[in-house]
C-alpha cells in the first residue's frame, strides 16, 4: 500500500533528513518515489543511506552492508 512520505521543500528535508540543496532533494524524492510504486517503504535510515551514497560518503558495498543491517 502506498503511503506518502514527508517532503519539506522549504526546509530541504525528506522524512526529517536534511539536504544540501533543492536539486538533490528533488532527485532523491523522485528516485525514492519511483521505487515506492514497486512496494518500497522507505524509512529515515534509507533516506540517509541514499543521500550518503549520492554524496560519495559510502560506496555500493557499504550501502549493501548497511541495508542488510536495517532490514
PDB file of N, CA, C and O in Angstrom:
ATOM      1  N   UNK A   1       0.840  -1.180   0.000  1.00  0.00           N
ATOM      2  CA  UNK A   1       0.000   0.000   0.000  1.00  0.00           C
ATOM      3  C   UNK A   1       0.882   1.239   0.000  1.00  0.00           C
ATOM      4  O   UNK A   1       1.833   1.326   0.777  1.00  0.00           O
ATOM      5  N   UNK A   2       0.575   2.187  -0.858  1.00  0.00           N
ATOM      6  CA  UNK A   2       1.341   3.419  -0.985  1.00  0.00           C
ATOM      7  C   UNK A   2       1.040   4.357   0.181  1.00  0.00           C
ATOM      8  O   UNK A   2      -0.117   4.637   0.494  1.00  0.00           O
ATOM      9  N   UNK A   3       2.109   4.834   0.813  1.00  0.00           N
ATOM     10  CA  UNK A   3       1.969   5.845   1.866  1.00  0.00           C
ATOM     11  C   UNK A   3       2.881   7.007   1.505  1.00  0.00           C
ATOM     12  O   UNK A   3       4.077   6.802   1.297  1.00  0.00           O
ATOM     13  N   UNK A   4       2.349   8.217   1.425  1.00  0.00           N
ATOM     14  CA  UNK A   4       3.191   9.361   1.078  1.00  0.00           C
ATOM     15  C   UNK A   4       4.265   9.602   2.133  1.00  0.00           C
ATOM     16  O   UNK A   4       4.069   9.322   3.315  1.00  0.00           O
ATOM     17  N   UNK A   5       5.398  10.124   1.686  1.00  0.00           N
ATOM     18  CA  UNK A   5       6.471  10.469   2.615  1.00  0.00           C
ATOM     19  C   UNK A   5       6.475  11.972   2.831  1.00  0.00           C
ATOM     20  O   UNK A   5       5.988  12.733   1.995  1.00  0.00           O
ATOM     21  N   UNK A   6       7.024  12.388   3.949  1.00  0.00           N
ATOM     22  CA  UNK A   6       7.054  13.799   4.311  1.00  0.00           C
ATOM     23  C   UNK A   6       8.202  14.493   3.582  1.00  0.00           C
ATOM     24  O   UNK A   6       9.373  14.210   3.834  1.00  0.00           O
ATOM     25  N   UNK A   7       7.852  15.400   2.682  1.00  0.00           N
ATOM     26  CA  UNK A   7       8.839  16.191   1.948  1.00  0.00           C
ATOM     27  C   UNK A   7       8.587  17.656   2.271  1.00  0.00           C
ATOM     28  O   UNK A   7       7.480  18.161   2.085  1.00  0.00           O
ATOM     29  N   UNK A   8       9.622  18.335   2.757  1.00  0.00           N
ATOM     30  CA  UNK A   8       9.528  19.754   3.112  1.00  0.00           C
ATOM     31  C   UNK A   8      10.541  20.512   2.262  1.00  0.00           C
ATOM     32  O   UNK A   8      11.718  20.610   2.611  1.00  0.00           O
ATOM     33  N   UNK A   9      10.065  21.044   1.141  1.00  0.00           N
ATOM     34  CA  UNK A   9      10.960  21.751   0.223  1.00  0.00           C
ATOM     35  C   UNK A   9      11.466  23.075   0.818  1.00  0.00           C
ATOM     36  O   UNK A   9      12.557  23.531   0.476  1.00  0.00           O
ATOM     37  N   UNK A  10      10.691  23.673   1.686  1.00  0.00           N
ATOM     38  CA  UNK A  10      11.111  24.941   2.302  1.00  0.00           C
ATOM     39  C   UNK A  10      12.335  24.718   3.189  1.00  0.00           C
ATOM     40  O   UNK A  10      13.292  25.491   3.142  1.00  0.00           O
ATOM     41  N   UNK A  11      12.297  23.655   3.999  1.00  0.00           N
ATOM     42  CA  UNK A  11      13.409  23.366   4.910  1.00  0.00           C
ATOM     43  C   UNK A  11      14.379  22.325   4.353  1.00  0.00           C
ATOM     44  O   UNK A  11      15.311  21.907   5.040  1.00  0.00           O
ATOM     45  N   UNK A  12      14.156  21.908   3.101  1.00  0.00           N
ATOM     46  CA  UNK A  12      15.018  20.944   2.406  1.00  0.00           C
ATOM     47  C   UNK A  12      15.178  19.642   3.186  1.00  0.00           C
ATOM     48  O   UNK A  12      16.297  19.213   3.469  1.00  0.00           O
ATOM     49  N   UNK A  13      14.046  19.013   3.532  1.00  0.00           N
ATOM     50  CA  UNK A  13      14.107  17.736   4.252  1.00  0.00           C
ATOM     51  C   UNK A  13      13.141  16.726   3.635  1.00  0.00           C
ATOM     52  O   UNK A  13      12.095  17.081   3.092  1.00  0.00           O
ATOM     53  N   UNK A  14      13.524  15.474   3.738  1.00  0.00           N
ATOM     54  CA  UNK A  14      12.651  14.348   3.440  1.00  0.00           C
ATOM     55  C   UNK A  14      12.673  13.473   4.676  1.00  0.00           C
ATOM     56  O   UNK A  14      13.734  13.013   5.098  1.00  0.00           O
ATOM     57  N   UNK A  15      11.523  13.246   5.249  1.00  0.00           N
ATOM     58  CA  UNK A  15      11.382  12.447   6.466  1.00  0.00           C
ATOM     59  C   UNK A  15      12.356  12.923   7.550  1.00  0.00           C
ATOM     60  O   UNK A  15      12.903  12.116   8.301  1.00  0.00           O
ATOM     61  N   UNK A  16      12.562  14.230   7.620  1.00  0.00           N
ATOM     62  CA  UNK A  16      13.431  14.815   8.631  1.00  0.00           C
ATOM     63  C   UNK A  16      14.906  14.826   8.289  1.00  0.00           C
ATOM     64  O   UNK A  16      15.708  15.364   9.053  1.00  0.00           O
ATOM     65  N   UNK A  17      15.290  14.241   7.150  1.00  0.00           N
ATOM     66  CA  UNK A  17      16.694  14.200   6.730  1.00  0.00           C
ATOM     67  C   UNK A  17      16.981  15.450   5.904  1.00  0.00           C
ATOM     68  O   UNK A  17      16.287  15.724   4.925  1.00  0.00           O
ATOM     69  N   UNK A  18      18.006  16.209   6.298  1.00  0.00           N
ATOM     70  CA  UNK A  18      18.348  17.464   5.633  1.00  0.00           C
ATOM     71  C   UNK A  18      19.138  17.233   4.350  1.00  0.00           C
ATOM     72  O   UNK A  18      19.979  16.338   4.269  1.00  0.00           O
ATOM     73  N   UNK A  19      18.848  18.058   3.358  1.00  0.00           N
ATOM     74  CA  UNK A  19      19.528  18.007   2.066  1.00  0.00           C
ATOM     75  C   UNK A  19      20.263  19.310   1.820  1.00  0.00           C
ATOM     76  O   UNK A  19      19.840  20.360   2.303  1.00  0.00           O
ATOM     77  N   UNK A  20      21.364  19.257   1.071  1.00  0.00           N
ATOM     78  CA  UNK A  20      22.173  20.468   0.864  1.00  0.00           C
ATOM     79  C   UNK A  20      21.527  21.479  -0.079  1.00  0.00           C
ATOM     80  O   UNK A  20      21.803  22.675   0.007  1.00  0.00           O
ATOM     81  N   UNK A  21      20.660  20.997  -0.986  1.00  0.00           N
ATOM     82  CA  UNK A  21      20.040  21.908  -1.943  1.00  0.00           C
ATOM     83  C   UNK A  21      18.762  21.276  -2.495  1.00  0.00           C
ATOM     84  O   UNK A  21      18.509  20.085  -2.315  1.00  0.00           O
ATOM     85  N   UNK A  22      17.971  22.099  -3.167  1.00  0.00           N
ATOM     86  CA  UNK A  22      16.683  21.648  -3.680  1.00  0.00           C
ATOM     87  C   UNK A  22      16.842  20.617  -4.793  1.00  0.00           C
ATOM     88  O   UNK A  22      16.044  19.684  -4.887  1.00  0.00           O
ATOM     89  N   UNK A  23      17.848  20.770  -5.624  1.00  0.00           N
ATOM     90  CA  UNK A  23      18.053  19.821  -6.724  1.00  0.00           C
ATOM     91  C   UNK A  23      18.316  18.411  -6.192  1.00  0.00           C
ATOM     92  O   UNK A  23      17.780  17.440  -6.726  1.00  0.00           O
ATOM     93  N   UNK A  24      19.127  18.294  -5.158  1.00  0.00           N
ATOM     94  CA  UNK A  24      19.426  16.992  -4.564  1.00  0.00           C
ATOM     95  C   UNK A  24      18.179  16.413  -3.906  1.00  0.00           C
ATOM     96  O   UNK A  24      17.905  15.220  -4.032  1.00  0.00           O
ATOM     97  N   UNK A  25      17.428  17.249  -3.211  1.00  0.00           N
ATOM     98  CA  UNK A  25      16.187  16.807  -2.594  1.00  0.00           C
ATOM     99  C   UNK A  25      15.222  16.288  -3.655  1.00  0.00           C
ATOM    100  O   UNK A  25      14.652  15.208  -3.497  1.00  0.00           O
ATOM    101  N   UNK A  26      15.033  17.046  -4.732  1.00  0.00           N
ATOM    102  CA  UNK A  26      14.088  16.645  -5.770  1.00  0.00           C
ATOM    103  C   UNK A  26      14.502  15.355  -6.469  1.00  0.00           C
ATOM    104  O   UNK A  26      13.659  14.499  -6.735  1.00  0.00           O
ATOM    105  N   UNK A  27      15.789  15.209  -6.768  1.00  0.00           N
ATOM    106  CA  UNK A  27      16.228  13.986  -7.446  1.00  0.00           C
ATOM    107  C   UNK A  27      16.094  12.779  -6.530  1.00  0.00           C
ATOM    108  O   UNK A  27      15.758  11.685  -6.985  1.00  0.00           O
ATOM    109  N   UNK A  28      16.355  12.971  -5.243  1.00  0.00           N
ATOM    110  CA  UNK A  28      16.208  11.884  -4.273  1.00  0.00           C
ATOM    111  C   UNK A  28      14.741  11.515  -4.116  1.00  0.00           C
ATOM    112  O   UNK A  28      14.395  10.334  -4.099  1.00  0.00           O
ATOM    113  N   UNK A  29      13.881  12.514  -4.002  1.00  0.00           N
ATOM    114  CA  UNK A  29      12.443  12.256  -3.874  1.00  0.00           C
ATOM    115  C   UNK A  29      11.921  11.503  -5.095  1.00  0.00           C
ATOM    116  O   UNK A  29      11.089  10.606  -4.962  1.00  0.00           O
ATOM    117  N   UNK A  30      12.399  11.857  -6.266  1.00  0.00           N
ATOM    118  CA  UNK A  30      11.975  11.185  -7.485  1.00  0.00           C
ATOM    119  C   UNK A  30      12.426   9.728  -7.503  1.00  0.00           C
ATOM    120  O   UNK A  30      11.647   8.841  -7.852  1.00  0.00           O
ATOM    121  N   UNK A  31      13.674   9.479  -7.130  1.00  0.00           N
ATOM    122  CA  UNK A  31      14.204   8.111  -7.110  1.00  0.00           C
ATOM    123  C   UNK A  31      13.451   7.256  -6.089  1.00  0.00           C
ATOM    124  O   UNK A  31      13.086   6.115  -6.372  1.00  0.00           O
ATOM    125  N   UNK A  32      13.228   7.810  -4.925  1.00  0.00           N
ATOM    126  CA  UNK A  32      12.529   7.060  -3.878  1.00  0.00           C
ATOM    127  C   UNK A  32      11.074   6.827  -4.286  1.00  0.00           C
ATOM    128  O   UNK A  32      10.541   5.732  -4.110  1.00  0.00           O
ATOM    129  N   UNK A  33      10.445   7.854  -4.828  1.00  0.00           N
ATOM    130  CA  UNK A  33       9.061   7.724  -5.263  1.00  0.00           C
ATOM    131  C   UNK A  33       8.878   6.643  -6.317  1.00  0.00           C
ATOM    132  O   UNK A  33       7.903   5.893  -6.276  1.00  0.00           O
ATOM    133  N   UNK A  34       9.809   6.559  -7.261  1.00  0.00           N
ATOM    134  CA  UNK A  34       9.736   5.517  -8.295  1.00  0.00           C
ATOM    135  C   UNK A  34       9.765   4.133  -7.670  1.00  0.00           C
ATOM    136  O   UNK A  34       9.024   3.243  -8.086  1.00  0.00           O
ATOM    137  N   UNK A  35      10.617   3.951  -6.675  1.00  0.00           N
ATOM    138  CA  UNK A  35      10.714   2.652  -6.008  1.00  0.00           C
ATOM    139  C   UNK A  35       9.503   2.367  -5.136  1.00  0.00           C
ATOM    140  O   UNK A  35       9.149   1.206  -4.933  1.00  0.00           O
ATOM    141  N   UNK A  36       8.868   3.403  -4.623  1.00  0.00           N
ATOM    142  CA  UNK A  36       7.680   3.207  -3.785  1.00  0.00           C
ATOM    143  C   UNK A  36       6.537   2.619  -4.594  1.00  0.00           C
ATOM    144  O   UNK A  36       5.710   1.887  -4.049  1.00  0.00           O
ATOM    145  N   UNK A  37       6.475   2.925  -5.890  1.00  0.00           N
ATOM    146  CA  UNK A  37       5.430   2.350  -6.731  1.00  0.00           C
ATOM    147  C   UNK A  37       5.614   0.842  -6.880  1.00  0.00           C
ATOM    148  O   UNK A  37       4.676   0.125  -7.228  1.00  0.00           O
ATOM    149  N   UNK A  38       6.823   0.375  -6.615  1.00  0.00           N
ATOM    150  CA  UNK A  38       7.109  -1.060  -6.672  1.00  0.00           C
ATOM    151  C   UNK A  38       6.988  -1.728  -5.307  1.00  0.00           C
ATOM    152  O   UNK A  38       7.281  -2.916  -5.166  1.00  0.00           O
ATOM    153  N   UNK A  39       6.555  -0.962  -4.297  1.00  0.00           N
ATOM    154  CA  UNK A  39       6.327  -1.535  -2.980  1.00  0.00           C
ATOM    155  C   UNK A  39       7.360  -1.175  -1.918  1.00  0.00           C
ATOM    156  O   UNK A  39       7.227  -1.593  -0.767  1.00  0.00           O
ATOM    157  N   UNK A  40       8.381  -0.412  -2.278  1.00  0.00           N
ATOM    158  CA  UNK A  40       9.400   0.010  -1.312  1.00  0.00           C
ATOM    159  C   UNK A  40       8.782   0.948  -0.291  1.00  0.00           C
ATOM    160  O   UNK A  40       8.068   1.884  -0.651  1.00  0.00           O
ATOM    161  N   UNK A  41       9.058   0.697   0.992  1.00  0.00           N
ATOM    162  CA  UNK A  41       8.575   1.561   2.068  1.00  0.00           C
ATOM    163  C   UNK A  41       9.793   2.167   2.772  1.00  0.00           C
ATOM    164  O   UNK A  41      10.372   1.542   3.661  1.00  0.00           O
ATOM    165  N   UNK A  42      10.181   3.384   2.375  1.00  0.00           N
ATOM    166  CA  UNK A  42      11.399   3.982   2.913  1.00  0.00           C
ATOM    167  C   UNK A  42      11.262   4.396   4.377  1.00  0.00           C
ATOM    168  O   UNK A  42      10.179   4.730   4.858  1.00  0.00           O
ATOM    169  N   UNK A  43      12.395   4.360   5.059  1.00  0.00           N
ATOM    170  CA  UNK A  43      12.496   4.871   6.423  1.00  0.00           C
ATOM    171  C   UNK A  43      13.511   6.009   6.412  1.00  0.00           C
ATOM    172  O   UNK A  43      14.166   6.260   5.401  1.00  0.00           O
ATOM    173  N   UNK A  44      13.630   6.677   7.522  1.00  0.00           N
ATOM    174  CA  UNK A  44      14.626   7.745   7.650  1.00  0.00           C
ATOM    175  C   UNK A  44      16.031   7.190   7.364  1.00  0.00           C
ATOM    176  O   UNK A  44      16.845   7.858   6.726  1.00  0.00           O
ATOM    177  N   UNK A  45      16.307   5.984   7.833  1.00  0.00           N
ATOM    178  CA  UNK A  45      17.630   5.375   7.608  1.00  0.00           C
ATOM    179  C   UNK A  45      17.886   5.138   6.126  1.00  0.00           C
ATOM    180  O   UNK A  45      19.006   5.336   5.653  1.00  0.00           O
ATOM    181  N   UNK A  46      16.861   4.715   5.386  1.00  0.00           N
ATOM    182  CA  UNK A  46      17.011   4.527   3.947  1.00  0.00           C
ATOM    183  C   UNK A  46      17.351   5.852   3.261  1.00  0.00           C
ATOM    184  O   UNK A  46      18.217   5.907   2.388  1.00  0.00           O
ATOM    185  N   UNK A  47      16.667   6.903   3.665  1.00  0.00           N
ATOM    186  CA  UNK A  47      16.905   8.230   3.081  1.00  0.00           C
ATOM    187  C   UNK A  47      18.343   8.664   3.351  1.00  0.00           C
ATOM    188  O   UNK A  47      19.024   9.152   2.449  1.00  0.00           O
ATOM    189  N   UNK A  48      18.804   8.491   4.580  1.00  0.00           N
ATOM    190  CA  UNK A  48      20.178   8.868   4.932  1.00  0.00           C
ATOM    191  C   UNK A  48      21.204   8.067   4.128  1.00  0.00           C
ATOM    192  O   UNK A  48      22.199   8.619   3.658  1.00  0.00           O
ATOM    193  N   UNK A  49      20.962   6.780   3.975  1.00  0.00           N
ATOM    194  CA  UNK A  49      21.882   5.949   3.203  1.00  0.00           C
ATOM    195  C   UNK A  49      21.945   6.400   1.750  1.00  0.00           C
ATOM    196  O   UNK A  49      23.028   6.496   1.172  1.00  0.00           O
ATOM    197  N   UNK A  50      20.796   6.673   1.164  1.00  0.00           N
ATOM    198  CA  UNK A  50      20.764   7.120  -0.228  1.00  0.00           C
ATOM    199  C   UNK A  50      21.516   8.441  -0.385  1.00  0.00           C
ATOM    200  O   UNK A  50      22.278   8.619  -1.335  1.00  0.00           O
ATOM    201  N   UNK A  51      21.301   9.354   0.541  1.00  0.00           N
ATOM    202  CA  UNK A  51      21.985  10.640   0.493  1.00  0.00           C
ATOM    203  C   UNK A  51      23.491  10.460   0.660  1.00  0.00           C
ATOM    204  O   UNK A  51      24.272  11.105  -0.040  1.00  0.00           O
ATOM    205  N   UNK A  52      23.903   9.593   1.577  1.00  0.00           N
ATOM    206  CA  UNK A  52      25.332   9.319   1.770  1.00  0.00           C
ATOM    207  C   UNK A  52      25.951   8.712   0.516  1.00  0.00           C
ATOM    208  O   UNK A  52      27.084   9.041   0.165  1.00  0.00           O
ATOM    209  N   UNK A  53      25.219   7.830  -0.161  1.00  0.00           N
ATOM    210  CA  UNK A  53      25.718   7.231  -1.400  1.00  0.00           C
ATOM    211  C   UNK A  53      25.885   8.298  -2.478  1.00  0.00           C
ATOM    212  O   UNK A  53      26.917   8.350  -3.147  1.00  0.00           O
ATOM    213  N   UNK A  54      24.876   9.147  -2.647  1.00  0.00           N
ATOM    214  CA  UNK A  54      24.944  10.212  -3.652  1.00  0.00           C
ATOM    215  C   UNK A  54      26.072  11.198  -3.369  1.00  0.00           C
ATOM    216  O   UNK A  54      26.679  11.738  -4.294  1.00  0.00           O
ATOM    217  N   UNK A  55      26.349  11.430  -2.079  1.00  0.00           N
ATOM    218  CA  UNK A  55      27.396  12.393  -1.694  1.00  0.00           C
ATOM    219  C   UNK A  55      28.791  11.770  -1.736  1.00  0.00           C
ATOM    220  O   UNK A  55      29.788  12.470  -1.559  1.00  0.00           O
ATOM    221  N   UNK A  56      28.867  10.467  -1.968  1.00  0.00           N
ATOM    222  CA  UNK A  56      30.157   9.800  -2.016  1.00  0.00           C
ATOM    223  C   UNK A  56      30.726   9.455  -0.657  1.00  0.00           C
ATOM    224  O   UNK A  56      31.905   9.119  -0.544  1.00  0.00           O
ATOM    225  N   UNK A  57      29.896   9.533   0.385  1.00  0.00           N
ATOM    226  CA  UNK A  57      30.357   9.218   1.740  1.00  0.00           C
ATOM    227  C   UNK A  57      30.468   7.715   1.962  1.00  0.00           C
ATOM    228  O   UNK A  57      31.246   7.259   2.799  1.00  0.00           O
ATOM    229  N   UNK A  58      29.678   6.942   1.199  1.00  0.00           N
ATOM    230  CA  UNK A  58      29.757   5.482   1.260  1.00  0.00           C
ATOM    231  C   UNK A  58      29.775   4.948  -0.166  1.00  0.00           C
ATOM    232  O   UNK A  58      29.328   5.616  -1.098  1.00  0.00           O
ATOM    233  N   UNK A  59      30.302   3.726  -0.323  1.00  0.00           N
ATOM    234  CA  UNK A  59      30.299   3.097  -1.639  1.00  0.00           C
ATOM    235  C   UNK A  59      29.186   2.053  -1.704  1.00  0.00           C
ATOM    236  O   UNK A  59      28.455   1.847  -0.735  1.00  0.00           O
ATOM    237  N   UNK A  60      29.070   1.403  -2.852  1.00  0.00           N
ATOM    238  CA  UNK A  60      27.986   0.425  -3.028  1.00  0.00           C
ATOM    239  C   UNK A  60      28.071  -0.728  -2.039  1.00  0.00           C
ATOM    240  O   UNK A  60      27.046  -1.197  -1.546  1.00  0.00           O
ATOM    241  N   UNK A  61      29.276  -1.186  -1.747  1.00  0.00           N
ATOM    242  CA  UNK A  61      29.442  -2.286  -0.796  1.00  0.00           C
ATOM    243  C   UNK A  61      28.973  -1.869   0.591  1.00  0.00           C
ATOM    244  O   UNK A  61      28.262  -2.618   1.260  1.00  0.00           O
ATOM    245  N   UNK A  62      29.367  -0.683   1.020  1.00  0.00           N
ATOM    246  CA  UNK A  62      28.934  -0.185   2.327  1.00  0.00           C
ATOM    247  C   UNK A  62      27.424   0.000   2.360  1.00  0.00           C
ATOM    248  O   UNK A  62      26.791  -0.238   3.388  1.00  0.00           O
ATOM    249  N   UNK A  63      26.842   0.423   1.245  1.00  0.00           N
ATOM    250  CA  UNK A  63      25.393   0.568   1.166  1.00  0.00           C
ATOM    251  C   UNK A  63      24.709  -0.776   1.389  1.00  0.00           C
ATOM    252  O   UNK A  63      23.767  -0.874   2.175  1.00  0.00           O
ATOM    253  N   UNK A  64      25.181  -1.805   0.702  1.00  0.00           N
ATOM    254  CA  UNK A  64      24.562  -3.126   0.837  1.00  0.00           C
ATOM    255  C   UNK A  64      24.693  -3.669   2.252  1.00  0.00           C
ATOM    256  O   UNK A  64      23.746  -4.252   2.779  1.00  0.00           O
ATOM    257  N   UNK A  65      25.845  -3.488   2.868  1.00  0.00           N
ATOM    258  CA  UNK A  65      26.034  -3.936   4.256  1.00  0.00           C
ATOM    259  C   UNK A  65      25.067  -3.205   5.171  1.00  0.00           C
ATOM    260  O   UNK A  65      24.436  -3.819   6.031  1.00  0.00           O
ATOM    261  N   UNK A  66      24.950  -1.906   4.991  1.00  0.00           N
ATOM    262  CA  UNK A  66      24.051  -1.106   5.843  1.00  0.00           C
ATOM    263  C   UNK A  66      22.595  -1.499   5.623  1.00  0.00           C
ATOM    264  O   UNK A  66      21.821  -1.543   6.580  1.00  0.00           O
ATOM    265  N   UNK A  67      22.210  -1.783   4.391  1.00  0.00           N
ATOM    266  CA  UNK A  67      20.839  -2.183   4.116  1.00  0.00           C
ATOM    267  C   UNK A  67      20.504  -3.512   4.784  1.00  0.00           C
ATOM    268  O   UNK A  67      19.388  -3.704   5.268  1.00  0.00           O
ATOM    269  N   UNK A  68      21.459  -4.419   4.808  1.00  0.00           N
ATOM    270  CA  UNK A  68      21.241  -5.700   5.485  1.00  0.00           C
ATOM    271  C   UNK A  68      21.052  -5.485   6.989  1.00  0.00           C
ATOM    272  O   UNK A  68      20.254  -6.172   7.627  1.00  0.00           O
ATOM    273  N   UNK A  69      21.782  -4.539   7.537  1.00  0.00           N
ATOM    274  CA  UNK A  69      21.702  -4.271   8.981  1.00  0.00           C
ATOM    275  C   UNK A  69      20.349  -3.680   9.385  1.00  0.00           C
ATOM    276  O   UNK A  69      19.849  -3.973  10.471  1.00  0.00           O
ATOM    277  N   UNK A  70      19.752  -2.851   8.524  1.00  0.00           N
ATOM    278  CA  UNK A  70      18.495  -2.207   8.903  1.00  0.00           C
ATOM    279  C   UNK A  70      17.270  -2.997   8.460  1.00  0.00           C
ATOM    280  O   UNK A  70      16.147  -2.651   8.827  1.00  0.00           O
ATOM    281  N   UNK A  71      17.467  -4.034   7.692  1.00  0.00           N
ATOM    282  CA  UNK A  71      16.313  -4.827   7.217  1.00  0.00           C
ATOM    283  C   UNK A  71      15.936  -5.912   8.166  1.00  0.00           C
ATOM    284  O   UNK A  71      14.992  -6.658   7.907  1.00  0.00           O
TER     285      UNK A  71
END
